[in-house]
Amino acid sequence: MKKILSWTAVGIMSIGALAACSSDKKSPSTTKAPAVTTGDTSASGDDTATTTGGASDENAATVDKFCSDVADLVAKGPTASDYATKLQELIGQGASLGAAVSADPTLQTKLTDCLTKLQP
């Protein structure tokens, strides 16, 4: 049983590492010159860049859900009747976790802490 948990953690971490190394951005084979504008855009009064925290919040929610699922599984213990099923569900979350961590690297520590709970 300890080997299963260890290999599961290794598998999830591997998927996360692969997803973190991949790139969703497609770069063009040639670069284009930026468009030249002659108007003054600062006159509009909105010259500050705004970012939304929606994607970051979604990534954090993905990791939080995984951590709560891990905590529930660890609390039940390996003798629970649905342990193997829940463990497979956790493995299935690997791709979304990898994407979340690659989008927001600050979540890596939290994810690593959750994964260490799975190891005996």
Buried (B, 14 or more C-beta within 10 A) or exposed (E): EEEBBEEBBEEBBEBBEEBBEEEEEEEEEEEEEEEEEEEEEEEEEEEEEEEEEEEBEEBBEBBEEBBEBBEEBEEEEBEEEEBEEBBEEBBEBBBBBBBBBBBBEEBBEBBEEBBEEBEE
